[in-house]
Amino acid sequence: MTEVDPFSPTPLHRQVAEILRDEIRSGRIAPGMPLPSQATLVQTYGIARGTAARALKILVEDGLAVVSPGRGTYVKPTGLRPKD
């Protein structure tokens, strides 16, 4: 597991988003698979729930993930292109 650096000038939500982005690009989290929940991100990285929500929102805004209301956030399925 990659850790976040609370002393980095990069905000924690951006650090977590980058960790998840790397997981997606490497294929460790494949298209259509769920991303870790906010609660899991809180436990894994020792961050606040709002920070976790912001990290997931970045991936959605960047076109790498989609939200399924009531189910969670998923890696965008194959065939749907992320924004460059």
N, C-alpha and C positions, 0 to 999 in steps of 0.2 A: 504494500500500500504506500502510495505517495502521501507525504504529510504536507499540511499547510504551514506557512511560516507567519506567525502573528506579528513579526517585526519587519516583514517585507513591505516595501512601499506599494505593492500590488494589493488591492483590497481582497479580503478573504473570499468573497463571493466570486471574484474573478479567478482566484487560484483554484477553487473547487470546480468552477466551470471548465477551466483548462484541463484539470485532471480528468474530468468526465469526457471532455472532447478527445483527449488522447486515448481513452478507453474505447470510444466509438471508432475513431480512425484506425486503431490497431485491430479492430474486430473482436476485442474481448467482450464488448457489448454490441451484439449484432443488430442489424435492422429489424425492427418489430419487437425487440426485447424491451422490457421495462427498465427504466433508470432507477437507481436507488431512491427510495422515498425521502421526503424531507426528514422524517424521524431517523432514518438510517444515516443520512448525511450528518445530522446533529450528533449522533453517537460516534460515528466513524471519525469525524474531523474535529469534534469538540467545538462546534460553531452554534450560533443561535439559529432558531427555526427560520427567521426572516432572512438570514444570510443564505441558508439552504434554498429557500424559495427564490431568491434573487439569482442564485447560480443556475437553477433549472430554467428560470425565465430567460436567461441569456442564451441557453441552448435552443429554446423554442424560437426566440427572436432571430437567431442565426440560421434557422432552418434545419437544424440537426435533430430536433425532437418535436413531438406533438403531444398535446395534453388530451387525455381521454377523461372527461369529467366523471368523478367518482371512482375512477380506476387507477389513475396515476399518469406519469409522464413516460413516454416511450420513444425509443430511437425511431426516427422517421423510416417508414418501410422503404424497401428497395423500389426504385423507380421514381421516387419523389426526390428531386434534387435539392440539396441544401444551398443556401445563398453562399456566394464566394466572398 
